[in-house]
Amino acid sequence: MDYNSIIKDYSDEKKDRVVELANQNIISMRGNLYHNNALNYFFQLWHEHFPQQKQSKQCNGCRKAVCKFFHNVADHIVAERKVPELVEEVKSVKTKKPKQKKKSSVKTK
């Protein structure tokens, strides 16, 4: 799934809301609960993007799938914002190690 195609029409406010609600939902899920506002918003967005894929809030697997998807979208948004400037890669020059003298296996008396 290409997350860029999902978030290309999102405003900055909408992106901020997805990230904020995903963080709130992750905190709520530590207590085995879903954040109600996050769940409703994620299902609303899901039905906007994928109207042919019906998901129900009453279905445990559906809730997990939709939340996981939008948590990944939120991670993508955060990663997209933190992309550093492109820096030219400098390849290091490998130096050859000097060859060591082999020890002779012949014993001398």
C-alpha positions in Angstrom: 0.0 0.0 0.0 1.3 3.4 -1.0 0.6 5.7 1.9 1.5 8.8 -0.2 -1.5 8.2 -2.3 -3.7 8.1 0.8 -2.4 11.3 2.4 -1.8 13.3 -0.7 -5.0 15.2 -0.3 -4.8 15.6 3.4 -4.3 19.1 4.8 -1.7 19.7 7.5 -4.4 19.9 10.1 -5.9 16.5 9.0 -2.4 14.9 9.1 -1.8 16.4 12.6 -5.2 15.0 13.7 -4.4 11.5 12.4 -1.0 11.5 14.2 -2.5 12.8 17.4 -5.4 10.4 17.4 -3.1 7.5 16.6 -0.9 8.4 19.6 -3.9 8.7 21.9 -5.2 5.3 20.6 -1.9 3.6 21.2 -1.9 4.9 24.8 -5.5 3.7 25.3 -4.8 0.3 23.8 -2.2 -0.3 26.5 -5.2 -0.6 28.8 -7.0 -2.9 26.3 -9.4 -0.2 25.2 -9.7 1.9 22.0 -9.8 5.6 22.1 -13.4 6.3 21.0 -12.8 9.4 19.0 -9.8 7.9 17.3 -11.8 4.8 16.4 -14.7 6.7 14.9 -12.4 9.0 12.9 -10.3 6.1 11.6 -13.4 4.2 10.5 -14.8 7.4 8.8 -11.5 7.8 6.9 -11.4 4.1 6.0 -14.9 4.3 4.4 -13.9 7.5 2.5 -10.8 5.8 1.1 -12.1 2.2 0.7 -15.9 2.3 0.3 -15.9 -1.2 -1.3 -14.1 -2.7 1.8 -16.8 -2.9 4.5 -15.4 -2.8 8.0 -17.5 -3.0 11.2 -16.7 -1.4 14.6 -18.3 -4.4 16.2 -15.8 -6.8 14.6 -12.6 -7.3 16.7 -10.5 -8.1 13.7 -11.8 -5.1 11.7 -11.0 -2.7 14.6 -7.5 -4.1 14.8 -7.0 -3.9 11.0 -8.3 -0.3 10.7 -6.3 0.9 13.7 -3.1 -0.8 12.5 -3.5 0.8 9.1 -4.0 4.3 10.4 -1.2 3.8 13.0 1.1 3.0 10.0 -0.2 6.0 8.1 0.6 8.2 11.2 4.1 6.7 11.3 4.5 7.5 7.6 3.4 11.1 8.2 5.9 11.5 11.0 8.7 9.9 9.1 7.9 12.1 6.1 8.2 15.2 8.2 11.5 14.1 9.6 13.2 13.4 6.3 16.7 15.0 6.5 18.2 16.9 3.6 20.0 14.7 1.1 23.6 14.5 1.9 26.1 13.3 -0.6 27.5 10.0 0.4 31.2 9.8 0.8 32.7 6.4 0.2 35.5 5.6 2.5 38.7 4.4 1.1 39.5 0.9 2.3 43.1 0.4 3.1 44.7 -3.0 2.8 46.1 -4.5 5.9 49.7 -5.5 5.6 50.3 -9.1 5.3 51.6 -10.8 8.3 54.6 -13.2 8.1 53.6 -16.8 8.4 55.1 -18.7 11.3 57.0 -21.7 10.2 55.8 -25.0 11.5 59.3 -26.6 11.5 60.8 -26.9 15.0 64.4 -26.1 15.4 66.7 -27.8 17.9 
